């Protein structure tokens, strides 16, 4: 069975291309220095670009895409990597990017990849590859931007899927100064087995059917035994300062998985809000001023 899904709920999914994505070294990948810069909007305080980046993955080529907001005034040598939610680059990400770039912070948004996804015995491997590919996407654009811009500070931020992507790169040696995540989850097995988000429910149903599993509990056990990538392990090696916001009534990224990631990250500063997932994600906008103050402390 084959369906088109937006690259993951928590991280990007993709087809298995055969490369060894379980390696711990980003130097195993041939990162090409070919990027296209297309100015699409020029404003008083920022210029918005669309970036396309070509990456070698064995004999194949991948194209990563980014939206980049270059601050024109009040610059203090800061870069924010803003990871989008499962919905992609929406009004939320765009307004946040404008808010920060208007205040002198360059903002880059890694655009999630969309792939045709087949459900079979290799699906879990493809999931793991997708998780690694997100890290490669971030590492690549950081190298390019740092080559052409003099950044003294680098921050990461994101909600839901984007929050998990932000947390899981903190242990990858990318010299991130501070991170702020919102309703981000770990324990992927539990998320994919229990989340009430429709895209995840569809994925779960199709994957369970392909595996011949008849209950979410069996599916969770299967994933727990077979998924190799764990954001908690990556985040546990962080040297960056981290603040996490947790929603206590979340069934999309179940609250227990948010707590799991918080523990895996070494019990960083934590905020809790008595709400569900959507309001937890939207709190990125409500906390935008506090986030900027936190980054600049």
Secondary structure, DSSP 8 states (H G I E B T S, - for coil): -EEEEES-SSS------S--TT-S-GGGS-EEEEEEEEEEEE-SSEEEEEEEEEEEETTEEEEEEEEEEEE-SS--SEEEEEE-BTTBS-HHHHHHHHHHHTTTEEEEEEE--EEEEE-STTHHHHHHHHHHHHHHHHHHHHHHHHHHS--SEEEEEEETHHHHHHHHTTTSS----EEEEES----HHHHHHH---HHHHHHHHHHHHHHT--SHHHHHHHHHHH----HHHHHTT--SEEEEEEETT-TTTTHHHHHHHHHHTTS-EEEEESS-HHHHHHHHHHTHHHHHHHHH-
